[in-house]
Amino acid sequence: MQCHRVNEVLELLKPYWLKNKELSLMEVLTLLSKESGFEEPLDKLSDEVIIYHLKMDQTEKGEMIPGIKKDCEDDFQTALLKARGLL
């Protein structure tokens, strides 16, 4: 489980870090925490905050949030039937 999370962070971090090549890893993490509105000390920054912020950084403005997109249904009736466990 942890290996998957490490791979996901590294995969998401690469394009973000390439946009900020001049920064060290700690500076990149500090920038991430500031951009995400995280106000606690950097050692309290969770993987979830990092992953979510990096996913949102790669999402075009106006595009649906990645975590919601997978559950979205165009048809209300289909959504209702899935919610009731009938599909």
Buried (B, 14 or more C-beta within 10 A) or exposed (E): EEEEEEEBBEEBBEEBBEEEEEEEEEEBBBBBBEEBEBEEEEEEBEEEBBBBBBBBBEEEEEEEEEEEEEEEEEEEEEBEEEEEEEE
